[in-house]
Amino acid sequence: MTEETLKSLAGDNDGLLTYEYIANHIESCHEDIDSLIENMERADLTGQFLVSTARYLNAIDSDRFAPAIKRLIATAIERDREHRYIGDLLPEIWGDDYADHVVELSNADDNFRRIYKRLFPKGF
């Protein structure tokens, strides 16, 4: 990532610019993904683009981007206080049949458990 790109992304005020940069440079931004996520964490106060980026990276290569996806989701859970975006992660990240595996997914993945608990406070 160039110095000019860093300056441009520093002006990102909601996460959209950073999301677009990742989407448009997915083949070349792997080494910069931590810096890009830091920028998105700074900019996205609602969780909207954090969720979108997690979904996108998961669709591109869930194994390669696993640490980034986990970090994006964790931050999105904290930011999406109104639960407008995090619900989309359940089927996108854990599969359309996530509801059939709530107990095992909750035991295996802290982010899943946290999202599920926020969306369904009465539990399983």
Helices and strands as residue ranges (DSSP letters): H 3-10, H 16-24, G 30-32, H 33-43, H 48-61, H 66-79, G 86-88, H 89-94, G 98-101, H 102-108, H 110-119
